[in-house]
Amino acid sequence: MEELCNKLTVLLTDMLQVYTNILALGKRKKDALVAGKVNELETITKEEEQLILQAGKLEKTRTGITQDILAKSGLQTDKLTLTEIKDLAGSDIAEQLSRLGDELGAALQEIKATNELNTKLIQRAMAYVDYNINILTQHSTGPVYAAQGQAGKSVQSRMLVDQKA
């Protein structure tokens, strides 16, 4: 049991490192969004994808370890919580698990807040782009009738795409 708990602490430490890196990328992404650095944003997104894949693999491994702990513990439950694992582990490992659980929770909350801010920044940027596209493609309307009841001259509207090309 102690060996499995040690594996879990090592794994949670690795997960904390990955989530800390994701958080750092989220903050860099915010700066890139504010500065309008599209190339940097693309690079950050690719790095983020790799870390998310890595986090998924670690999560799968964590699930396997907790299932092994559950099988050895003899508890009659479908899922094992960190609190239950701490109760099964020795005091030193329980302390490490508690600290790691707290740090992971804090990192995930900060990632959530950063992602929400980045989402708002992206939505504002998209609204700005939509507004500008609408202005560029807006049809100019001239008067329907000219002086003395004649039909007015048609005004050519602006095009966003050059149709001659």
N, C-alpha and C positions, 0 to 999 in steps of 0.2 A: 504494500500500500504506500509506504514511504517513497519508494522509487517512482511510482506513478505521480505522486504529489510533487516530487522534485521535477519530473518531466513537465508537469503542468506549470510550475513556477517559471521554468526556463521558457516555455512556450508563451506564457502571458507576458514575460519580459520582452520577447521578440514582437509580440502583438503591440505592446505599448510603443516600441520603437517605430513600428510601421505606422501606427496611428499618429504619433508625434510628427513623423515625416509628412503624412497626409495633411496635418494641420498646418505645417510650415508652408506646404505648397498652396493651401487654401489662402493663406495670408499673402503669398506672392501673387496669387491669381487676383486677389482684390486690388493690389497695387497696379498690376498690369491692366485691369479693367478701368481703373480710375485714370491711368495714364494713356489708355487707348493703344497699348502695345499689342497688336494682334499676333505678331510672330511669337512673342514671348508667351502669350496666352496659349497658343497652340502647343508650344514646347511643354509648358506646365501641364496641360491636359494630358499629353502623352505620358509624362512621368506619373501623373496621378492614376492613370489607367493601370500602369504596371504595379503600383503600390496596392491598388484595390484588388487586383488579381492575387497578389501575394497575401493580402489580408484574408481573402477567401480561402486560400490553401491552408493558412494557419488556423482559420476557424474550423475547417473540416478536420484538421488534426486534433484541435481542442475537443471537438465533439467525440472523436474516437477515444481520447484519453479519459474524458468524463464517463463514457460508456464502460470503459475498463474499470474505472474506480467504482462505478455503480455495481458492476458485476461482482467485484471482490468484496464490496461492503455488505451485500446481502439486503440492502434496503429495498422496500417494495414501492418504488416510484418510477415514473417514466423519465423524469428529468431530474438531474442533480444540480442544485444551486451551489454557488461559491460558498455560501454560509454553511451548507451541509458538508461540503468538502473540508472546510476549515475545522469543523467539529471532528471529522475523521482523522485529520492530520495532526502531527505533533505541534507543540507550541511554537517552535521556530518557523516551521513551514506555514503554520496558520497566520503568523504575523506577516510573513512575506506575501501570502495570498491576500490578506486584508489590505495591505499597502498597495499591491498591484491592482486589486479590484477598485480601490478608491481612485488611483491614478488613471486607470482606463476609463472609469466613469467620467472623470473630469475632462479627459482628453476628448471623449466622444461628445460631451456637452459643448465644448469649445468648437469642435468641428461642425456640429449642428448649427451653432450661432454664426460661424464664418460662412457656411454654405448658404444660410438664409440671407445674409448680407450680400453675398455674391449674386444670388438669384435676383435680389432687388436691383442691384447695379445692372445686371444683364437686361432685366425688364425695362429699366429706364433707358438704356442704350437702344433697345429695340424700338421703344416708343419714339425716341428721337429720330431714328432712321425712318420709321414709318411716316412720321410727320414730314420729314424732308422729301421723301418720295412722293407724298401727296402734294406737296407744294410744287415739285418739279413736273408732275404729270397733270396738274390742275388745268382744266380747259378754260380758256378765256372766252367769254361770251360778249359779243358786241351787241349793239342795239338791234332789235328785230326790224324796225322801220327806220329808214333814213328820212331826211327832210322831204317834205311834200309827198309823204305817203309811199315813196319808193321802197322796195325791199333793200335792207341794209347789206353791206358787203360782208361776206363771211370772213371771220378772223381765224387764221390758222392756229391751231393749238400746238403747244410745245410737245415734243416727243422726247421720251427718255432714251430711246434706242435709235441710233441712226439707221434708217431703213435703206439707205443707198449702199451700205457696206455689204 
